[in-house]
């Protein structure tokens, strides 16, 4: 019982810190830059559903955004500073960030393709998309 009480107090303290700091939970977890990547990805997903995702592309990028239905029921995952160690094909595009994108559970179906990772470059105007890695749900 003491452990439960301690956990509840810790959670309450964390919420209070977030509220008093005037920042979002994403900022607390991922920092200001990581939270910006998550927020940009949320807007990209909304734009993708509306068929307006091309406005997120960097000026010199050729990005395959595919169809609006491909962007339904997605949510942003964990932002990371770009690592060429894991993403060799994207390294020449000079991304600063990558973020995984996940499907809502009820949409998961074998063979379904979805935008699994998005790669962003930093610009004076904010983040723009340089590439998207499309994934296929396995059987």
C-alpha positions as CSV (number, residue, x, y, z in Angstrom):
1,X,0.0,0.0,0.0
2,X,2.9,2.3,0.8
3,X,4.3,1.8,-2.7
4,X,1.0,2.7,-4.3
5,X,0.7,5.8,-2.2
6,X,4.3,6.8,-3.1
7,X,3.6,6.2,-6.8
8,X,0.5,8.4,-6.7
9,X,2.4,11.2,-5.0
10,X,5.1,11.0,-7.6
11,X,2.6,11.2,-10.4
12,X,0.8,14.1,-8.8
13,X,4.2,15.9,-8.3
14,X,5.1,15.3,-12.0
15,X,1.8,16.8,-13.1
16,X,2.3,19.8,-10.8
17,X,5.8,20.4,-12.2
18,X,4.4,20.3,-15.8
19,X,1.6,22.8,-14.9
20,X,3.8,25.1,-13.1
21,X,6.5,25.1,-15.7
22,X,4.0,26.0,-18.4
23,X,5.2,23.3,-20.7
24,X,3.6,20.3,-22.3
25,X,4.2,16.7,-21.2
26,X,6.0,16.2,-24.5
27,X,8.4,19.0,-23.6
28,X,9.1,17.4,-20.2
29,X,9.8,14.0,-21.8
30,X,11.4,14.9,-25.1
31,X,12.6,18.5,-24.5
32,X,11.6,21.6,-26.5
33,X,13.0,20.3,-29.8
34,X,11.5,16.8,-29.5
35,X,8.1,18.2,-28.6
36,X,8.3,20.4,-31.7
37,X,9.0,17.3,-33.9
38,X,5.9,15.6,-32.3
39,X,3.7,18.6,-32.8
40,X,4.9,19.0,-36.4
41,X,4.2,15.3,-37.0
42,X,0.7,15.7,-35.6
43,X,0.0,18.5,-38.0
44,X,1.6,16.5,-40.9
45,X,-0.8,13.6,-40.1
46,X,-3.8,15.9,-40.1
47,X,-2.6,17.5,-43.4
48,X,-2.0,14.0,-44.9
49,X,-5.6,13.0,-44.1
50,X,-6.8,16.2,-45.8
51,X,-4.6,15.6,-48.8
52,X,-2.4,18.7,-48.0
53,X,0.8,17.0,-46.8
54,X,2.9,18.3,-49.8
55,X,3.1,21.7,-48.1
56,X,5.4,20.1,-45.5
57,X,8.0,19.0,-48.0
58,X,11.4,20.8,-48.1
59,X,11.8,22.9,-51.2
60,X,14.5,20.6,-52.7
61,X,12.9,17.3,-51.6
62,X,10.9,14.8,-53.6
63,X,8.7,13.1,-51.0
64,X,6.2,10.3,-51.6
65,X,3.2,11.4,-49.4
66,X,0.9,8.9,-51.2
67,X,-2.9,9.1,-50.5
68,X,-5.0,10.7,-47.8
69,X,-6.3,7.3,-46.6
70,X,-2.7,6.2,-45.9
71,X,-2.6,8.9,-43.1
72,X,-5.8,7.9,-41.3
73,X,-5.6,6.7,-37.6
74,X,-1.8,7.4,-37.2
75,X,-0.1,9.0,-34.3
76,X,3.5,10.2,-33.8
77,X,5.9,8.1,-31.8
78,X,9.3,9.0,-30.4
79,X,11.4,11.8,-32.0
80,X,15.2,11.2,-32.3
81,X,18.1,13.2,-33.6
82,X,18.8,11.8,-37.0
83,X,21.4,8.9,-37.1
84,X,23.0,8.0,-40.4
85,X,24.1,4.8,-38.7
86,X,20.5,3.5,-38.9
87,X,19.2,5.5,-41.9
88,X,22.0,5.4,-44.5
89,X,19.7,6.0,-47.5
90,X,18.4,9.3,-45.9
91,X,21.8,10.6,-44.8
92,X,22.4,12.5,-48.1
93,X,19.2,14.4,-47.6
94,X,20.6,16.1,-44.5
95,X,17.8,15.4,-42.0
96,X,18.1,16.7,-38.4
97,X,15.3,14.6,-36.9
98,X,13.4,11.3,-37.5
99,X,10.3,10.2,-35.8
100,X,8.4,6.9,-36.0
101,X,4.7,6.9,-36.8
102,X,2.4,4.2,-35.5
103,X,-1.0,2.8,-36.6
104,X,-4.0,2.7,-34.3
105,X,-4.5,-0.9,-33.3
106,X,-7.8,-1.3,-35.1
107,X,-6.2,-0.4,-38.4
108,X,-3.4,-3.0,-38.3
109,X,-3.9,-5.5,-41.1
110,X,-1.4,-7.7,-43.0
111,X,-0.1,-6.0,-46.1
112,X,-1.1,-2.5,-45.1
113,X,1.4,0.1,-46.0
114,X,1.8,3.2,-43.8
115,X,4.3,6.0,-43.3
116,X,6.4,4.4,-40.6
117,X,9.2,7.0,-40.2
118,X,9.3,10.7,-41.1
119,X,12.6,12.6,-41.6
120,X,12.8,16.3,-41.0
121,X,15.3,19.0,-41.9
122,X,15.7,22.2,-39.8
123,X,15.1,25.4,-41.7
124,X,14.7,29.1,-40.7
125,X,10.9,28.5,-41.1
126,X,10.8,25.4,-38.9
127,X,10.9,21.7,-39.8
128,X,10.2,20.4,-43.3
129,X,10.0,16.8,-44.6
130,X,12.9,15.4,-46.6
131,X,11.7,11.8,-46.8
132,X,9.3,9.2,-45.5
133,X,10.1,5.5,-44.9
134,X,7.0,3.5,-45.8
135,X,6.4,0.2,-43.9
136,X,4.3,-2.8,-44.6
137,X,2.4,-4.7,-41.8
138,X,3.7,-8.3,-41.8
139,X,1.4,-11.3,-41.8
